[in-house]
Amino acid sequence: MPTPKAPGMLILDLLLEFVGYTTARLILPVVTLRRVYVQPVRAMPAAFNLLGFRPDGQGRLEIEATAAGWIGLALWLLPLAGIILLIN
């Protein structure tokens, strides 16, 4: 039986999976001109390099879902931190 997660970790998981993943899935292909795309949620486990990327057969890079979640979350947190710093 899996052990229950702490409330803080549950919130972080939700932010990564919903906000971060969705943001990265929408933004990364646009910013990289479709050279990088995000691993589908229900994809089979595969080997990614240390940075969370792997090449596909079409010359593009696929990024691991968790790494994409962190990138997407950073796209929200960095402007938020900037706004907070400007207000103070």
BELSUL-V521057 format. One record per run of one state. SS is the DSSP state (2 for helix, 1 for strand, 0 for the rest). FROM is the first residue (numbers start at 1). TO is the last residue. Records with the same first field share a line. If there is no record, write none. Layout:
SS: FROM-TO + FROM-TO
//
This chain:
0: 1-6 + 32-35 + 39-52 + 56-60 + 64-64 + 88-88
2: 7-31 + 65-87
1: 36-38 + 53-55 + 61-63
//
